[in-house]
């Protein structure tokens, strides 16, 4: 049974774009607002179980504003992420995590500034019903308790 990304979170000051090239499902998620900062919440998409394409057939594109895209797909029961590595423009692809049959996942994008460069941090969590949003935001403390499938990967997509 395929796996799906069911929610996307944008913890940046940039517009986040998500496009599944196989299913046609798209998301354009506004930047994190001051109101979200004040309420310690992170903007998120509505729940939608979007099947992650197998690497051999297609992929999901994720990018910020007009930045570089990363590609996400499923290969061998792991997420495959392909895009420019942190601090470079060199595209790299690798497998991460361990996927559950029929599993549902949350994709989170954060701005990461290490003082030398600004990159995007990509984190993938296992989904649980308590993370489902009814107002377009998820509490930052609530999501901090989520089971991490893929730890934060730095990507140069800004």
Residue pairs with C-beta under 8 A, 6 or more apart in sequence:
1 101
1 102
2 51
2 52
2 74
2 102
3 51
3 52
3 74
3 99
3 100
3 101
3 102
3 103
3 104
3 105
4 49
4 50
4 51
4 52
4 103
4 104
4 105
5 50
5 52
5 60
5 72
5 104
5 105
5 106
5 107
6 47
6 48
6 49
6 50
6 104
6 105
6 106
6 127
7 44
7 45
7 46
7 47
7 48
7 106
7 107
7 127
7 131
7 132
7 133
7 138
8 16
8 18
8 27
8 29
8 44
8 45
8 62
8 106
8 107
8 108
8 109
9 29
9 42
9 43
9 44
9 45
9 106
9 107
9 108
9 109
9 138
9 143
10 16
10 29
10 30
10 31
10 32
10 42
10 43
10 44
10 109
11 32
11 42
11 43
11 108
11 109
11 110
11 111
11 140
12 31
12 32
12 64
12 109
12 110
12 111
12 120
13 31
13 32
13 111
14 31
14 64
14 65
14 67
14 111
14 158
15 28
15 29
15 30
15 31
15 64
15 65
16 27
16 28
16 29
16 31
16 62
16 63
16 64
16 109
17 26
17 27
17 28
17 29
17 61
17 62
17 63
17 64
18 25
18 26
18 27
18 28
18 29
18 45
18 60
18 61
18 62
18 107
19 25
19 26
19 27
19 60
19 61
19 62
20 26
20 50
20 51
20 53
20 58
20 60
21 53
21 58
21 59
21 60
21 61
22 51
22 53
22 57
22 58
22 59
23 50
23 51
23 53
25 48
25 50
27 45
29 43
29 44
29 45
30 43
31 43
32 42
32 43
33 43
36 42
36 43
36 137
39 137
40 139
40 140
40 141
41 137
41 138
41 139
41 140
42 108
42 137
42 138
42 139
42 140
42 143
43 136
43 137
44 106
44 133
44 136
44 137
44 138
46 133
46 136
47 132
47 133
49 104
50 60
52 60
52 72
52 73
52 74
52 79
52 105
53 59
53 60
53 73
53 74
54 73
54 74
54 75
55 73
55 74
55 75
55 80
56 75
58 73
59 71
59 72
59 73
59 82
60 71
60 72
60 73
61 69
61 70
61 71
62 69
62 70
62 72
62 107
62 109
62 122
62 157
63 69
63 70
63 157
64 109
64 120
64 157
64 158
65 158
67 120
67 157
67 158
68 83
68 84
68 89
68 156
68 157
69 83
69 157
70 81
70 82
70 83
70 84
70 122
70 155
70 157
71 80
71 81
71 82
71 83
71 93
72 79
72 80
72 81
72 107
73 79
73 80
73 82
74 80
74 99
75 95
76 95
77 98
77 99
78 95
78 96
78 97
78 98
78 99
79 95
79 96
79 97
79 99
79 124
79 149
79 150
80 93
80 94
80 95
80 96
81 93
81 94
81 96
81 122
81 150
81 153
81 155
82 91
82 92
82 93
82 94
83 91
83 92
83 93
83 155
83 156
83 157
84 90
84 91
84 92
84 155
84 156
84 157
85 91
85 92
85 154
85 155
85 156
86 112
86 117
86 119
86 154
86 155
86 156
87 116
87 117
87 119
87 154
87 156
88 156
89 156
96 124
96 149
96 150
96 153
97 124
97 149
97 150
98 149
99 105
99 149
100 126
103 126
103 127
103 149
104 126
104 127
105 124
105 125
105 126
105 127
105 149
106 124
106 125
106 126
106 127
106 131
106 143
106 146
107 122
107 123
107 124
108 122
108 123
108 124
108 125
108 143
109 120
109 121
109 122
110 120
110 121
110 123
110 152
111 118
111 119
111 120
111 121
111 158
112 118
112 119
112 120
112 121
112 152
112 154
113 119
117 156
118 158
119 154
119 155
119 156
119 157
119 158
120 154
120 155
120 156
120 157
120 158
121 152
121 153
121 154
121 155
122 150
122 152
122 153
122 154
122 155
123 148
123 150
123 151
123 152
123 153
124 148
124 149
124 150
125 131
125 143
125 146
125 147
125 148
125 149
126 146
126 147
126 148
126 149
128 146
128 147
130 142
131 138
131 142
131 143
131 146
